[in-house]
Amino acid sequence: MTNSFCIFTETMNKLRRFTVSKLAVTVIRVTLRSKSAAQRPSAPLGSRLLTDPDDVFKHNMWDHVQWTEEDKENAKQMIEENSRVQVSLKEQGKFDTEACHYWDKFYEAHQDKFFKDRRWLFLEFPELLPTGAVSKPAENHRDTDIYSDQASFRILEVGCGVGNSVFPILKNIKGTDSFLYGCDFSQRAIQLIMDHPDYDDSVCHVFVHDLCEEAASFPFPPRSLDVILAVFVLSSIHPERIQGVVNRLSAYLKDGGVFLFRDYGRYDLSQLRFKKGQCLSENFYTRGDGTCAYFFSKEEVHDLFSKAGLEEVQNLEDKRLQVNRRKKVVMRRVWMQSKYRKSSPPS
């Protein structure tokens, strides 16, 4: 009896120690994750957390990395340094007026090989998946009748490029009563989409459009879109024009429609890498090929969409640590990821 009691006592003590140990690990994990909970997307993508600095070279990317004050100060100093010498005012104008030319040359050089298909879209932006969409037979839309009253769910991607979002979306909406529009101001990019074997004009219409042209029309009426998607496109526009672009686009959202946005964030590695003489204005740069990039802050993004009459659903700084394991180099990436909804008018 005594021997059995001793065995029982020892077993219970081991169980307590194991439970306490597991609880401690859980508390540590919860604490570490809670520090970045406000910045972390709720979607599955981006769940690899660096909890032990010694593990940094075990993976190519770490998510939701927190910056120290020293990190921020170093980034600010690098930006101050690369912004001291700016492109002359005489030269700056061409990067705005000839933007279409530069992007056409870009796509002529790279075709559809430069960017990868964005298969992460539906993890981060499940709003792109139509809810309650019903199956429908395929129908061909004539060029003169590209707005279909039969579609119950409509998406517009602005700056669609060569279709790195278009084709993943098409794969998911095909066979439903959904319709996808895509526009880009590069004729070359639009042609590459239309020549693609997966392009289907029964569920998609792509067209050339200059977002900065106030008088340019869309092939659909105001208040007709459920989703507008802008991925790394607003950053290519002169910062003084961006607000007008968002205002005009927002007018095409239905009540309850959502604007999905992902783009470069302030202090991203690509901003720090610019050289003197590439800065056009504060946080706005031109690349060697003539294309441009602006780097947004969280506050700017909020103001941008709020002034367009949209309500914040999500506004996150996606901070990651990119790792070159071969060279033992770590690089800090910063992207903005936001969702803003058009509210319904009070009844």
BELPELIN-V713977 format. One record per backbone hydrogen bond with DSSP energy under -1.0 kcal/mol. CO is the residue of the C=O (numbers start at 1). NH is the residue of the N-H. Records with the same first field share a line. If there is no record, write none. Layout:
CO->NH ; NH
//
This chain:
1->5
2->6
3->7
4->8
5->9
6->10
7->11
8->12
9->13
10->14
11->15
12->16
13->17
14->18
15->19
16->20
17->21
18->22
19->23
20->24
21->25
22->26
23->27
24->28
25->29
26->30
27->31
28->32
29->33
30->34
31->35
36->40
48->63
49->51
52->55
53->56
55->58
60->323
62->321
68->72
69->73
70->74
71->75
72->76
73->77
74->78
75->79
76->80
77->81
78->82
79->83
85->277
88->92
92->95
93->96 ; 97
94->98
98->102
99->103
100->104
101->105
102->106
103->107
104->108
105->109
106->110
107->111
110->113
117->119
118->121
120->123 ; 124
121->125
125->128
126->129
134->177
142->145
153->179
154->226 ; 227
155->181
156->229
157->183
160->163
163->167
164->118
165->169
166->170
167->171
169->173
170->174
173->176
177->152 ; 153
179->155
180->205
181->157
182->207
183->159 ; 160
184->209
186->190
187->191
188->192
189->193
190->194
191->195
193->196
196->199
200->203
203->180
205->182
207->184
210->213
213->216
225->254
226->258
227->156
228->260
229->158
230->262
233->236
234->237
238->241
241->245
242->246
243->247
244->248
245->249
246->250
249->252
250->253
251->223
252->224 ; 225
254->257
257->342
258->228
259->340
260->230
261->338
262->232
263->336
264->296
265->268
268->271 ; 272
269->273
271->274
275->278
278->286
279->87
281->284
283->295
284->280 ; 281
285->293
287->290
291->287
293->285
296->266
297->301
298->302
299->303
300->304
301->305
302->306
303->307
305->310
306->309
311->341
314->339
316->337
317->319
318->335
319->65
320->333
321->62
322->331
324->328 ; 329
329->324
331->322
332->269
333->320
334->265
335->318
336->263
337->316
338->261
339->313 ; 314
340->259
341->311
342->256
//
